[in-house]
Amino acid sequence: MRTTLTLDDDVAAALNRLRRERDVPFRALVNDALRRGLKELREPARPARRFSTLTADLGPCLLGDIVSASEAIEQAEGPWHR
């Protein structure tokens, strides 16, 4: 089947680079890329892996009860922090 296809510049450059590396006709490379992409699109999406972070006990807060950020800075650096 013949058809006209407009490729984005980055896609065309990547295809041309692969064509030179593999020394295959452009048509064969495009067909192979489309076959692989269509196969991947037909498969159900894999569920994302659950993300978790490790926790660590840092002990009690050394500044006491912190109500505001400016208060915490003043307690940590003194009244001359400005």
mmCIF file of the N, C-alpha and C atoms, coordinates in Angstrom:
data_MODEL
# 
_entry.id   MODEL 
# 
loop_
_atom_site.group_PDB 
_atom_site.id 
_atom_site.type_symbol 
_atom_site.label_atom_id 
_atom_site.label_alt_id 
_atom_site.label_comp_id 
_atom_site.label_asym_id 
_atom_site.label_entity_id 
_atom_site.label_seq_id 
_atom_site.pdbx_PDB_ins_code 
_atom_site.Cartn_x 
_atom_site.Cartn_y 
_atom_site.Cartn_z 
_atom_site.occupancy 
_atom_site.B_iso_or_equiv 
_atom_site.pdbx_formal_charge 
_atom_site.auth_seq_id 
_atom_site.auth_comp_id 
_atom_site.auth_asym_id 
_atom_site.auth_atom_id 
_atom_site.pdbx_PDB_model_num 
ATOM 1   N N  . MET A 1 1  ? 0.838  -1.174 0.000  1.00 0.00 ? 1  MET A N  1 
ATOM 2   C CA . MET A 1 1  ? 0.000  0.000  0.000  1.00 0.00 ? 1  MET A CA 1 
ATOM 3   C C  . MET A 1 1  ? 0.886  1.242  0.000  1.00 0.00 ? 1  MET A C  1 
ATOM 4   N N  . ARG A 1 2  ? 0.566  2.179  -0.815 1.00 0.00 ? 2  ARG A N  1 
ATOM 5   C CA . ARG A 1 2  ? 1.301  3.444  -0.862 1.00 0.00 ? 2  ARG A CA 1 
ATOM 6   C C  . ARG A 1 2  ? 0.508  4.497  -0.119 1.00 0.00 ? 2  ARG A C  1 
ATOM 7   N N  . THR A 1 3  ? 1.231  5.313  0.632  1.00 0.00 ? 3  THR A N  1 
ATOM 8   C CA . THR A 1 3  ? 0.596  6.429  1.324  1.00 0.00 ? 3  THR A CA 1 
ATOM 9   C C  . THR A 1 3  ? 1.638  7.502  1.558  1.00 0.00 ? 3  THR A C  1 
ATOM 10  N N  . THR A 1 4  ? 1.173  8.721  1.766  1.00 0.00 ? 4  THR A N  1 
ATOM 11  C CA . THR A 1 4  ? 2.070  9.824  2.084  1.00 0.00 ? 4  THR A CA 1 
ATOM 12  C C  . THR A 1 4  ? 2.013  10.044 3.584  1.00 0.00 ? 4  THR A C  1 
ATOM 13  N N  . LEU A 1 5  ? 3.169  10.167 4.173  1.00 0.00 ? 5  LEU A N  1 
ATOM 14  C CA . LEU A 1 5  ? 3.268  10.309 5.615  1.00 0.00 ? 5  LEU A CA 1 
ATOM 15  C C  . LEU A 1 5  ? 4.183  11.483 5.926  1.00 0.00 ? 5  LEU A C  1 
ATOM 16  N N  . THR A 1 6  ? 3.720  12.402 6.750  1.00 0.00 ? 6  THR A N  1 
ATOM 17  C CA . THR A 1 6  ? 4.549  13.535 7.155  1.00 0.00 ? 6  THR A CA 1 
ATOM 18  C C  . THR A 1 6  ? 5.150  13.225 8.518  1.00 0.00 ? 6  THR A C  1 
ATOM 19  N N  . LEU A 1 7  ? 6.475  13.194 8.580  1.00 0.00 ? 7  LEU A N  1 
ATOM 20  C CA . LEU A 1 7  ? 7.178  12.872 9.820  1.00 0.00 ? 7  LEU A CA 1 
ATOM 21  C C  . LEU A 1 7  ? 7.694  14.150 10.470 1.00 0.00 ? 7  LEU A C  1 
ATOM 22  N N  . ASP A 1 8  ? 7.672  14.171 11.787 1.00 0.00 ? 8  ASP A N  1 
ATOM 23  C CA . ASP A 1 8  ? 8.320  15.267 12.512 1.00 0.00 ? 8  ASP A CA 1 
ATOM 24  C C  . ASP A 1 8  ? 9.819  15.185 12.255 1.00 0.00 ? 8  ASP A C  1 
ATOM 25  N N  . ASP A 1 9  ? 10.492 16.331 12.348 1.00 0.00 ? 9  ASP A N  1 
ATOM 26  C CA . ASP A 1 9  ? 11.925 16.379 12.035 1.00 0.00 ? 9  ASP A CA 1 
ATOM 27  C C  . ASP A 1 9  ? 12.741 15.432 12.909 1.00 0.00 ? 9  ASP A C  1 
ATOM 28  N N  . ASP A 1 10 ? 12.427 15.376 14.206 1.00 0.00 ? 10 ASP A N  1 
ATOM 29  C CA . ASP A 1 10 ? 13.202 14.515 15.103 1.00 0.00 ? 10 ASP A CA 1 
ATOM 30  C C  . ASP A 1 10 ? 12.999 13.036 14.772 1.00 0.00 ? 10 ASP A C  1 
ATOM 31  N N  . VAL A 1 11 ? 11.775 12.658 14.390 1.00 0.00 ? 11 VAL A N  1 
ATOM 32  C CA . VAL A 1 11 ? 11.490 11.265 14.025 1.00 0.00 ? 11 VAL A CA 1 
ATOM 33  C C  . VAL A 1 11 ? 12.212 10.909 12.731 1.00 0.00 ? 11 VAL A C  1 
ATOM 34  N N  . ALA A 1 12 ? 12.174 11.792 11.759 1.00 0.00 ? 12 ALA A N  1 
ATOM 35  C CA . ALA A 1 12 ? 12.861 11.541 10.489 1.00 0.00 ? 12 ALA A CA 1 
ATOM 36  C C  . ALA A 1 12 ? 14.365 11.405 10.703 1.00 0.00 ? 12 ALA A C  1 
ATOM 37  N N  . ALA A 1 13 ? 14.927 12.254 11.543 1.00 0.00 ? 13 ALA A N  1 
ATOM 38  C CA . ALA A 1 13 ? 16.367 12.189 11.813 1.00 0.00 ? 13 ALA A CA 1 
ATOM 39  C C  . ALA A 1 13 ? 16.724 10.869 12.499 1.00 0.00 ? 13 ALA A C  1 
ATOM 40  N N  . ALA A 1 14 ? 15.908 10.442 13.465 1.00 0.00 ? 14 ALA A N  1 
ATOM 41  C CA . ALA A 1 14 ? 16.176 9.178  14.155 1.00 0.00 ? 14 ALA A CA 1 
ATOM 42  C C  . ALA A 1 14 ? 16.072 8.002  13.191 1.00 0.00 ? 14 ALA A C  1 
ATOM 43  N N  . LEU A 1 15 ? 15.057 8.017  12.320 1.00 0.00 ? 15 LEU A N  1 
ATOM 44  C CA . LEU A 1 15 ? 14.916 6.944  11.336 1.00 0.00 ? 15 LEU A CA 1 
ATOM 45  C C  . LEU A 1 15 ? 16.096 6.914  10.372 1.00 0.00 ? 15 LEU A C  1 
ATOM 46  N N  . ASN A 1 16 ? 16.519 8.068  9.899  1.00 0.00 ? 16 ASN A N  1 
ATOM 47  C CA . ASN A 1 16 ? 17.662 8.116  8.980  1.00 0.00 ? 16 ASN A CA 1 
ATOM 48  C C  . ASN A 1 16 ? 18.943 7.634  9.653  1.00 0.00 ? 16 ASN A C  1 
ATOM 49  N N  . ARG A 1 17 ? 19.125 7.998  10.914 1.00 0.00 ? 17 ARG A N  1 
ATOM 50  C CA . ARG A 1 17 ? 20.302 7.554  11.653 1.00 0.00 ? 17 ARG A CA 1 
ATOM 51  C C  . ARG A 1 17 ? 20.296 6.018  11.772 1.00 0.00 ? 17 ARG A C  1 
ATOM 52  N N  . LEU A 1 18 ? 19.137 5.436  12.135 1.00 0.00 ? 18 LEU A N  1 
ATOM 53  C CA . LEU A 1 18 ? 19.023 3.984  12.234 1.00 0.00 ? 18 LEU A CA 1 
ATOM 54  C C  . LEU A 1 18 ? 19.204 3.299  10.879 1.00 0.00 ? 18 LEU A C  1 
ATOM 55  N N  . ARG A 1 19 ? 18.674 3.912  9.824  1.00 0.00 ? 19 ARG A N  1 
ATOM 56  C CA . ARG A 1 19 ? 18.797 3.346  8.481  1.00 0.00 ? 19 ARG A CA 1 
ATOM 57  C C  . ARG A 1 19 ? 20.255 3.212  8.083  1.00 0.00 ? 19 ARG A C  1 
ATOM 58  N N  . ARG A 1 20 ? 21.042 4.269  8.385  1.00 0.00 ? 20 ARG A N  1 
ATOM 59  C CA . ARG A 1 20 ? 22.477 4.222  8.068  1.00 0.00 ? 20 ARG A CA 1 
ATOM 60  C C  . ARG A 1 20 ? 23.194 3.176  8.923  1.00 0.00 ? 20 ARG A C  1 
ATOM 61  N N  . GLU A 1 21 ? 22.856 3.112  10.228 1.00 0.00 ? 21 GLU A N  1 
ATOM 62  C CA . GLU A 1 21 ? 23.518 2.151  11.127 1.00 0.00 ? 21 GLU A CA 1 
ATOM 63  C C  . GLU A 1 21 ? 23.230 0.715  10.708 1.00 0.00 ? 21 GLU A C  1 
ATOM 64  N N  . ARG A 1 22 ? 21.988 0.433  10.350 1.00 0.00 ? 22 ARG A N  1 
ATOM 65  C CA . ARG A 1 22 ? 21.579 -0.935 10.021 1.00 0.00 ? 22 ARG A CA 1 
ATOM 66  C C  . ARG A 1 22 ? 21.741 -1.265 8.543  1.00 0.00 ? 22 ARG A C  1 
ATOM 67  N N  . ASP A 1 23 ? 21.968 -0.248 7.738  1.00 0.00 ? 23 ASP A N  1 
ATOM 68  C CA . ASP A 1 23 ? 22.125 -0.428 6.292  1.00 0.00 ? 23 ASP A CA 1 
ATOM 69  C C  . ASP A 1 23 ? 20.928 -1.179 5.705  1.00 0.00 ? 23 ASP A C  1 
ATOM 70  N N  . VAL A 1 24 ? 19.734 -0.647 5.994  1.00 0.00 ? 24 VAL A N  1 
ATOM 71  C CA . VAL A 1 24 ? 18.485 -1.227 5.469  1.00 0.00 ? 24 VAL A CA 1 
ATOM 72  C C  . VAL A 1 24 ? 17.723 -0.130 4.733  1.00 0.00 ? 24 VAL A C  1 
ATOM 73  N N  . PRO A 1 25 ? 16.816 -0.516 3.833  1.00 0.00 ? 25 PRO A N  1 
ATOM 74  C CA . PRO A 1 25 ? 16.014 0.493  3.142  1.00 0.00 ? 25 PRO A CA 1 
ATOM 75  C C  . PRO A 1 25 ? 15.105 1.244  4.122  1.00 0.00 ? 25 PRO A C  1 
ATOM 76  N N  . PHE A 1 26 ? 14.859 2.506  3.824  1.00 0.00 ? 26 PHE A N  1 
ATOM 77  C CA . PHE A 1 26 ? 14.021 3.352  4.681  1.00 0.00 ? 26 PHE A CA 1 
ATOM 78  C C  . PHE A 1 26 ? 12.647 2.727  4.877  1.00 0.00 ? 26 PHE A C  1 
ATOM 79  N N  . ARG A 1 27 ? 12.087 2.202  3.798  1.00 0.00 ? 27 ARG A N  1 
ATOM 80  C CA . ARG A 1 27 ? 10.755 1.590  3.843  1.00 0.00 ? 27 ARG A CA 1 
ATOM 81  C C  . ARG A 1 27 ? 10.710 0.427  4.834  1.00 0.00 ? 27 ARG A C  1 
ATOM 82  N N  . ALA A 1 28 ? 11.724 -0.421 4.800  1.00 0.00 ? 28 ALA A N  1 
ATOM 83  C CA . ALA A 1 28 ? 11.776 -1.574 5.704  1.00 0.00 ? 28 ALA A CA 1 
ATOM 84  C C  . ALA A 1 28 ? 11.890 -1.130 7.158  1.00 0.00 ? 28 ALA A C  1 
ATOM 85  N N  . LEU A 1 29 ? 12.690 -0.099 7.388  1.00 0.00 ? 29 LEU A N  1 
ATOM 86  C CA . LEU A 1 29 ? 12.868 0.400  8.751  1.00 0.00 ? 29 LEU A CA 1 
ATOM 87  C C  . LEU A 1 29 ? 11.573 1.002  9.288  1.00 0.00 ? 29 LEU A C  1 
ATOM 88  N N  . VAL A 1 30 ? 10.873 1.789  8.486  1.00 0.00 ? 30 VAL A N  1 
ATOM 89  C CA . VAL A 1 30 ? 9.609  2.395  8.917  1.00 0.00 ? 30 VAL A CA 1 
ATOM 90  C C  . VAL A 1 30 ? 8.579  1.312  9.209  1.00 0.00 ? 30 VAL A C  1 
ATOM 91  N N  . ASN A 1 31 ? 8.480  0.303  8.330  1.00 0.00 ? 31 ASN A N  1 
ATOM 92  C CA . ASN A 1 31 ? 7.534  -0.787 8.560  1.00 0.00 ? 31 ASN A CA 1 
ATOM 93  C C  . ASN A 1 31 ? 7.856  -1.541 9.851  1.00 0.00 ? 31 ASN A C  1 
ATOM 94  N N  . ASP A 1 32 ? 9.139  -1.800 10.089 1.00 0.00 ? 32 ASP A N  1 
ATOM 95  C CA . ASP A 1 32 ? 9.543  -2.496 11.316 1.00 0.00 ? 32 ASP A CA 1 
ATOM 96  C C  . ASP A 1 32 ? 9.193  -1.666 12.552 1.00 0.00 ? 32 ASP A C  1 
ATOM 97  N N  . ALA A 1 33 ? 9.481  -0.378 12.494 1.00 0.00 ? 33 ALA A N  1 
ATOM 98  C CA . ALA A 1 33 ? 9.186  0.503  13.626 1.00 0.00 ? 33 ALA A CA 1 
ATOM 99  C C  . ALA A 1 33 ? 7.684  0.559  13.897 1.00 0.00 ? 33 ALA A C  1 
ATOM 100 N N  . LEU A 1 34 ? 6.894  0.647  12.840 1.00 0.00 ? 34 LEU A N  1 
ATOM 101 C CA . LEU A 1 34 ? 5.438  0.678  13.003 1.00 0.00 ? 34 LEU A CA 1 
ATOM 102 C C  . LEU A 1 34 ? 4.917  -0.645 13.554 1.00 0.00 ? 34 LEU A C  1 
ATOM 103 N N  . ARG A 1 35 ? 5.421  -1.769 13.080 1.00 0.00 ? 35 ARG A N  1 
ATOM 104 C CA . ARG A 1 35 ? 4.992  -3.073 13.598 1.00 0.00 ? 35 ARG A CA 1 
ATOM 105 C C  . ARG A 1 35 ? 5.272  -3.177 15.090 1.00 0.00 ? 35 ARG A C  1 
ATOM 106 N N  . ARG A 1 36 ? 6.499  -2.802 15.492 1.00 0.00 ? 36 ARG A N  1 
ATOM 107 C CA . ARG A 1 36 ? 6.861  -2.878 16.911 1.00 0.00 ? 36 ARG A CA 1 
ATOM 108 C C  . ARG A 1 36 ? 6.013  -1.935 17.752 1.00 0.00 ? 36 ARG A C  1 
ATOM 109 N N  . GLY A 1 37 ? 5.808  -0.732 17.251 1.00 0.00 ? 37 GLY A N  1 
ATOM 110 C CA . GLY A 1 37 ? 5.003  0.243  17.994 1.00 0.00 ? 37 GLY A CA 1 
ATOM 111 C C  . GLY A 1 37 ? 3.557  -0.188 18.117 1.00 0.00 ? 37 GLY A C  1 
ATOM 112 N N  . LEU A 1 38 ? 2.994  -0.733 17.053 1.00 0.00 ? 38 LEU A N  1 
ATOM 113 C CA . LEU A 1 38 ? 1.603  -1.201 17.098 1.00 0.00 ? 38 LEU A CA 1 
ATOM 114 C C  . LEU A 1 38 ? 1.445  -2.381 18.050 1.00 0.00 ? 38 LEU A C  1 
ATOM 115 N N  . LYS A 1 39 ? 2.437  -3.277 18.059 1.00 0.00 ? 39 LYS A N  1 
ATOM 116 C CA . LYS A 1 39 ? 2.385  -4.409 18.989 1.00 0.00 ? 39 LYS A CA 1 
ATOM 117 C C  . LYS A 1 39 ? 2.397  -3.904 20.429 1.00 0.00 ? 39 LYS A C  1 
ATOM 118 N N  . GLU A 1 40 ? 3.249  -2.934 20.701 1.00 0.00 ? 40 GLU A N  1 
ATOM 119 C CA . GLU A 1 40 ? 3.330  -2.370 22.057 1.00 0.00 ? 40 GLU A CA 1 
ATOM 120 C C  . GLU A 1 40 ? 2.037  -1.650 22.436 1.00 0.00 ? 40 GLU A C  1 
ATOM 121 N N  . LEU A 1 41 ? 1.424  -0.966 21.479 1.00 0.00 ? 41 LEU A N  1 
ATOM 122 C CA . LEU A 1 41 ? 0.177  -0.255 21.757 1.00 0.00 ? 41 LEU A CA 1 
ATOM 123 C C  . LEU A 1 41 ? -0.980 -1.208 22.032 1.00 0.00 ? 41 LEU A C  1 
ATOM 124 N N  . ARG A 1 42 ? -0.946 -2.404 21.432 1.00 0.00 ? 42 ARG A N  1 
ATOM 125 C CA . ARG A 1 42 ? -2.016 -3.375 21.648 1.00 0.00 ? 42 ARG A CA 1 
ATOM 126 C C  . ARG A 1 42 ? -1.938 -4.027 23.020 1.00 0.00 ? 42 ARG A C  1 
ATOM 127 N N  . GLU A 1 43 ? -0.745 -4.121 23.574 1.00 0.00 ? 43 GLU A N  1 
ATOM 128 C CA . GLU A 1 43 ? -0.570 -4.767 24.879 1.00 0.00 ? 43 GLU A CA 1 
ATOM 129 C C  . GLU A 1 43 ? -1.105 -3.851 25.972 1.00 0.00 ? 43 GLU A C  1 
ATOM 130 N N  . PRO A 1 44 ? -1.720 -4.435 26.999 1.00 0.00 ? 44 PRO A N  1 
ATOM 131 C CA . PRO A 1 44 ? -2.203 -3.600 28.106 1.00 0.00 ? 44 PRO A CA 1 
ATOM 132 C C  . PRO A 1 44 ? -1.023 -2.944 28.825 1.00 0.00 ? 44 PRO A C  1 
ATOM 133 N N  . ALA A 1 45 ? -1.264 -1.749 29.298 1.00 0.00 ? 45 ALA A N  1 
ATOM 134 C CA . ALA A 1 45 ? -0.206 -1.016 29.989 1.00 0.00 ? 45 ALA A CA 1 
ATOM 135 C C  . ALA A 1 45 ? 0.162  -1.736 31.281 1.00 0.00 ? 45 ALA A C  1 
ATOM 136 N N  . ARG A 1 46 ? 1.444  -1.813 31.543 1.00 0.00 ? 46 ARG A N  1 
ATOM 137 C CA . ARG A 1 46 ? 1.898  -2.428 32.789 1.00 0.00 ? 46 ARG A CA 1 
ATOM 138 C C  . ARG A 1 46 ? 1.593  -1.490 33.943 1.00 0.00 ? 46 ARG A C  1 
ATOM 139 N N  . PRO A 1 47 ? 1.117  -2.020 35.053 1.00 0.00 ? 47 PRO A N  1 
ATOM 140 C CA . PRO A 1 47 ? 0.846  -1.146 36.191 1.00 0.00 ? 47 PRO A CA 1 
ATOM 141 C C  . PRO A 1 47 ? 2.150  -0.543 36.719 1.00 0.00 ? 47 PRO A C  1 
ATOM 142 N N  . ALA A 1 48 ? 2.057  0.690  37.135 1.00 0.00 ? 48 ALA A N  1 
ATOM 143 C CA . ALA A 1 48 ? 3.238  1.366  37.666 1.00 0.00 ? 48 ALA A CA 1 
ATOM 144 C C  . ALA A 1 48 ? 3.659  0.717  38.979 1.00 0.00 ? 48 ALA A C  1 
ATOM 145 N N  . ARG A 1 49 ? 4.956  0.640  39.183 1.00 0.00 ? 49 ARG A N  1 
ATOM 146 C CA . ARG A 1 49 ? 5.451  0.084  40.439 1.00 0.00 ? 49 ARG A CA 1 
ATOM 147 C C  . ARG A 1 49 ? 5.130  1.037  41.578 1.00 0.00 ? 49 ARG A C  1 
ATOM 148 N N  . ARG A 1 50 ? 4.740  0.494  42.675 1.00 0.00 ? 50 ARG A N  1 
ATOM 149 C CA . ARG A 1 50 ? 4.403  1.305  43.836 1.00 0.00 ? 50 ARG A CA 1 
ATOM 150 C C  . ARG A 1 50 ? 5.680  1.953  44.360 1.00 0.00 ? 50 ARG A C  1 
ATOM 151 N N  . PHE A 1 51 ? 5.593  3.231  44.640 1.00 0.00 ? 51 PHE A N  1 
ATOM 152 C CA . PHE A 1 51 ? 6.741  3.989  45.121 1.00 0.00 ? 51 PHE A CA 1 
ATOM 153 C C  . PHE A 1 51 ? 6.662  4.109  46.632 1.00 0.00 ? 51 PHE A C  1 
ATOM 154 N N  . SER A 1 52 ? 7.749  3.868  47.300 1.00 0.00 ? 52 SER A N  1 
ATOM 155 C CA . SER A 1 52 ? 7.779  4.056  48.750 1.00 0.00 ? 52 SER A CA 1 
ATOM 156 C C  . SER A 1 52 ? 9.147  4.607  49.142 1.00 0.00 ? 52 SER A C  1 
ATOM 157 N N  . THR A 1 53 ? 9.163  5.321  50.221 1.00 0.00 ? 53 THR A N  1 
ATOM 158 C CA . THR A 1 53 ? 10.412 5.876  50.725 1.00 0.00 ? 53 THR A CA 1 
ATOM 159 C C  . THR A 1 53 ? 10.709 5.269  52.082 1.00 0.00 ? 53 THR A C  1 
ATOM 160 N N  . LEU A 1 54 ? 11.962 5.181  52.386 1.00 0.00 ? 54 LEU A N  1 
ATOM 161 C CA . LEU A 1 54 ? 12.364 4.680  53.690 1.00 0.00 ? 54 LEU A CA 1 
ATOM 162 C C  . LEU A 1 54 ? 12.229 5.797  54.712 1.00 0.00 ? 54 LEU A C  1 
ATOM 163 N N  . THR A 1 55 ? 11.876 5.427  55.916 1.00 0.00 ? 55 THR A N  1 
ATOM 164 C CA . THR A 1 55 ? 11.758 6.419  56.973 1.00 0.00 ? 55 THR A CA 1 
ATOM 165 C C  . THR A 1 55 ? 12.925 6.257  57.945 1.00 0.00 ? 55 THR A C  1 
ATOM 166 N N  . ALA A 1 56 ? 13.212 7.325  58.654 1.00 0.00 ? 56 ALA A N  1 
ATOM 167 C CA . ALA A 1 56 ? 14.271 7.298  59.651 1.00 0.00 ? 56 ALA A CA 1 
ATOM 168 C C  . ALA A 1 56 ? 13.832 8.150  60.829 1.00 0.00 ? 56 ALA A C  1 
ATOM 169 N N  . ASP A 1 57 ? 14.094 7.669  62.028 1.00 0.00 ? 57 ASP A N  1 
ATOM 170 C CA . ASP A 1 57 ? 13.765 8.433  63.225 1.00 0.00 ? 57 ASP A CA 1 
ATOM 171 C C  . ASP A 1 57 ? 14.914 9.395  63.503 1.00 0.00 ? 57 ASP A C  1 
ATOM 172 N N  . LEU A 1 58 ? 14.637 10.683 63.421 1.00 0.00 ? 58 LEU A N  1 
ATOM 173 C CA . LEU A 1 58 ? 15.666 11.700 63.639 1.00 0.00 ? 58 LEU A CA 1 
ATOM 174 C C  . LEU A 1 58 ? 15.679 12.215 65.067 1.00 0.00 ? 58 LEU A C  1 
ATOM 175 N N  . GLY A 1 59 ? 14.853 11.635 65.893 1.00 0.00 ? 59 GLY A N  1 
ATOM 176 C CA . GLY A 1 59 ? 14.799 12.043 67.288 1.00 0.00 ? 59 GLY A CA 1 
ATOM 177 C C  . GLY A 1 59 ? 13.914 13.262 67.464 1.00 0.00 ? 59 GLY A C  1 
ATOM 178 N N  . PRO A 1 60 ? 13.873 13.768 68.687 1.00 0.00 ? 60 PRO A N  1 
ATOM 179 C CA . PRO A 1 60 ? 13.012 14.925 68.949 1.00 0.00 ? 60 PRO A CA 1 
ATOM 180 C C  . PRO A 1 60 ? 13.566 16.189 68.293 1.00 0.00 ? 60 PRO A C  1 
ATOM 181 N N  . CYS A 1 61 ? 12.682 17.126 68.018 1.00 0.00 ? 61 CYS A N  1 
ATOM 182 C CA . CYS A 1 61 ? 13.082 18.400 67.426 1.00 0.00 ? 61 CYS A CA 1 
ATOM 183 C C  . CYS A 1 61 ? 13.910 19.177 68.438 1.00 0.00 ? 61 CYS A C  1 
ATOM 184 N N  . LEU A 1 62 ? 15.065 19.654 68.035 1.00 0.00 ? 62 LEU A N  1 
ATOM 185 C CA . LEU A 1 62 ? 15.957 20.369 68.939 1.00 0.00 ? 62 LEU A CA 1 
ATOM 186 C C  . LEU A 1 62 ? 15.537 21.816 69.159 1.00 0.00 ? 62 LEU A C  1 
ATOM 187 N N  . LEU A 1 63 ? 14.588 22.309 68.361 1.00 0.00 ? 63 LEU A N  1 
ATOM 188 C CA . LEU A 1 63 ? 14.161 23.692 68.472 1.00 0.00 ? 63 LEU A CA 1 
ATOM 189 C C  . LEU A 1 63 ? 12.887 23.844 69.297 1.00 0.00 ? 63 LEU A C  1 
ATOM 190 N N  . GLY A 1 64 ? 12.348 22.769 69.790 1.00 0.00 ? 64 GLY A N  1 
ATOM 191 C CA . GLY A 1 64 ? 11.102 22.865 70.547 1.00 0.00 ? 64 GLY A CA 1 
ATOM 192 C C  . GLY A 1 64 ? 9.915  22.962 69.609 1.00 0.00 ? 64 GLY A C  1 
ATOM 193 N N  . ASP A 1 65 ? 8.864  23.634 70.055 1.00 0.00 ? 65 ASP A N  1 
ATOM 194 C CA . ASP A 1 65 ? 7.653  23.772 69.266 1.00 0.00 ? 65 ASP A CA 1 
ATOM 195 C C  . ASP A 1 65 ? 7.842  24.893 68.235 1.00 0.00 ? 65 ASP A C  1 
ATOM 196 N N  . ILE A 1 66 ? 7.754  24.561 66.958 1.00 0.00 ? 66 ILE A N  1 
ATOM 197 C CA . ILE A 1 66 ? 7.946  25.545 65.887 1.00 0.00 ? 66 ILE A CA 1 
ATOM 198 C C  . ILE A 1 66 ? 6.580  25.950 65.357 1.00 0.00 ? 66 ILE A C  1 
ATOM 199 N N  . VAL A 1 67 ? 6.261  27.243 65.470 1.00 0.00 ? 67 VAL A N  1 
ATOM 200 C CA . VAL A 1 67 ? 4.983  27.758 65.000 1.00 0.00 ? 67 VAL A CA 1 
ATOM 201 C C  . VAL A 1 67 ? 5.138  28.376 63.612 1.00 0.00 ? 67 VAL A C  1 
ATOM 202 N N  . SER A 1 68 ? 6.249  29.054 63.362 1.00 0.00 ? 68 SER A N  1 
ATOM 203 C CA . SER A 1 68 ? 6.458  29.683 62.069 1.00 0.00 ? 68 SER A CA 1 
ATOM 204 C C  . SER A 1 68 ? 7.920  29.526 61.640 1.00 0.00 ? 68 SER A C  1 
ATOM 205 N N  . ALA A 1 69 ? 8.145  29.656 60.349 1.00 0.00 ? 69 ALA A N  1 
ATOM 206 C CA . ALA A 1 69 ? 9.502  29.508 59.827 1.00 0.00 ? 69 ALA A CA 1 
ATOM 207 C C  . ALA A 1 69 ? 10.423 30.601 60.352 1.00 0.00 ? 69 ALA A C  1 
ATOM 208 N N  . SER A 1 70 ? 9.932  31.815 60.409 1.00 0.00 ? 70 SER A N  1 
ATOM 209 C CA . SER A 1 70 ? 10.788 32.904 60.891 1.00 0.00 ? 70 SER A CA 1 
ATOM 210 C C  . SER A 1 70 ? 11.151 32.701 62.360 1.00 0.00 ? 70 SER A C  1 
ATOM 211 N N  . GLU A 1 71 ? 10.227 32.151 63.131 1.00 0.00 ? 71 GLU A N  1 
ATOM 212 C CA . GLU A 1 71 ? 10.521 31.867 64.539 1.00 0.00 ? 71 GLU A CA 1 
ATOM 213 C C  . GLU A 1 71 ? 11.587 30.776 64.650 1.00 0.00 ? 71 GLU A C  1 
ATOM 214 N N  . ALA A 1 72 ? 11.517 29.771 63.811 1.00 0.00 ? 72 ALA A N  1 
ATOM 215 C CA . ALA A 1 72 ? 12.504 28.693 63.826 1.00 0.00 ? 72 ALA A CA 1 
ATOM 216 C C  . ALA A 1 72 ? 13.881 29.218 63.449 1.00 0.00 ? 72 ALA A C  1 
ATOM 217 N N  . ILE A 1 73 ? 13.947 30.107 62.454 1.00 0.00 ? 73 ILE A N  1 
ATOM 218 C CA . ILE A 1 73 ? 15.234 30.681 62.049 1.00 0.00 ? 73 ILE A CA 1 
ATOM 219 C C  . ILE A 1 73 ? 15.807 31.526 63.167 1.00 0.00 ? 73 ILE A C  1 
ATOM 220 N N  . GLU A 1 74 ? 14.967 32.286 63.816 1.00 0.00 ? 74 GLU A N  1 
ATOM 221 C CA . GLU A 1 74 ? 15.449 33.123 64.916 1.00 0.00 ? 74 GLU A CA 1 
ATOM 222 C C  . GLU A 1 74 ? 15.964 32.269 66.070 1.00 0.00 ? 74 GLU A C  1 
ATOM 223 N N  . GLN A 1 75 ? 15.277 31.161 66.358 1.00 0.00 ? 75 GLN A N  1 
ATOM 224 C CA . GLN A 1 75 ? 15.738 30.287 67.418 1.00 0.00 ? 75 GLN A CA 1 
ATOM 225 C C  . GLN A 1 75 ? 17.065 29.632 67.038 1.00 0.00 ? 75 GLN A C  1 
ATOM 226 N N  . ALA A 1 76 ? 17.232 29.258 65.768 1.00 0.00 ? 76 ALA A N  1 
ATOM 227 C CA . ALA A 1 76 ? 18.437 28.579 65.334 1.00 0.00 ? 76 ALA A CA 1 
ATOM 228 C C  . ALA A 1 76 ? 19.619 29.521 65.167 1.00 0.00 ? 76 ALA A C  1 
ATOM 229 N N  . GLU A 1 77 ? 19.392 30.732 64.637 1.00 0.00 ? 77 GLU A N  1 
ATOM 230 C CA . GLU A 1 77 ? 20.488 31.627 64.297 1.00 0.00 ? 77 GLU A CA 1 
ATOM 231 C C  . GLU A 1 77 ? 20.581 32.864 65.175 1.00 0.00 ? 77 GLU A C  1 
ATOM 232 N N  . GLY A 1 78 ? 19.613 33.079 66.030 1.00 0.00 ? 78 GLY A N  1 
ATOM 233 C CA . GLY A 1 78 ? 19.643 34.233 66.888 1.00 0.00 ? 78 GLY A CA 1 
ATOM 234 C C  . GLY A 1 78 ? 18.912 35.418 66.259 1.00 0.00 ? 78 GLY A C  1 
ATOM 235 N N  . PRO A 1 79 ? 18.784 36.509 67.007 1.00 0.00 ? 79 PRO A N  1 
ATOM 236 C CA . PRO A 1 79 ? 18.017 37.662 66.517 1.00 0.00 ? 79 PRO A CA 1 
ATOM 237 C C  . PRO A 1 79 ? 18.703 38.409 65.375 1.00 0.00 ? 79 PRO A C  1 
ATOM 238 N N  . TRP A 1 80 ? 19.955 38.114 65.071 1.00 0.00 ? 80 TRP A N  1 
ATOM 239 C CA . TRP A 1 80 ? 20.683 38.840 64.013 1.00 0.00 ? 80 TRP A CA 1 
ATOM 240 C C  . TRP A 1 80 ? 20.661 38.099 62.678 1.00 0.00 ? 80 TRP A C  1 
ATOM 241 N N  . HIS A 1 81 ? 19.725 37.223 62.461 1.00 0.00 ? 81 HIS A N  1 
ATOM 242 C CA . HIS A 1 81 ? 19.689 36.418 61.242 1.00 0.00 ? 81 HIS A CA 1 
ATOM 243 C C  . HIS A 1 81 ? 19.293 37.234 60.018 1.00 0.00 ? 81 HIS A C  1 
ATOM 244 N N  . ARG A 1 82 ? 18.797 38.443 60.201 1.00 0.00 ? 82 ARG A N  1 
ATOM 245 C CA . ARG A 1 82 ? 18.346 39.245 59.054 1.00 0.00 ? 82 ARG A CA 1 
ATOM 246 C C  . ARG A 1 82 ? 19.472 39.966 58.481 1.00 0.00 ? 82 ARG A C  1 
# 
